[in-house]
Amino acid sequence: MRTTLTLDDDVAAALERRRAARGTRLREEVNDLLRAGLAASEEPSTGQEPYELPTFDPGRPLVTDLRALVELLDTEDIERALPARS
């Protein structure tokens, strides 16, 4: 298929350097690079390891009694609602 392809200046320069170094024609370079890019985009990404979020051990809980925690939070809510003392 014959088509017109508009390349950015940096891409055209890189293609020209690659073509000159390998002694190939521009058409061959474009086709080879497009084939490689298309093949890479179609491959499943099973080769990559899944990303793991960093974790840490928080240690033992500071509050073990849930009733005490509720009481503490209620007390804090009450203290925030009180007007500031001078």
Order of alpha helices (4+ residues) and beta strands (2+ residues): alpha-alpha-alpha
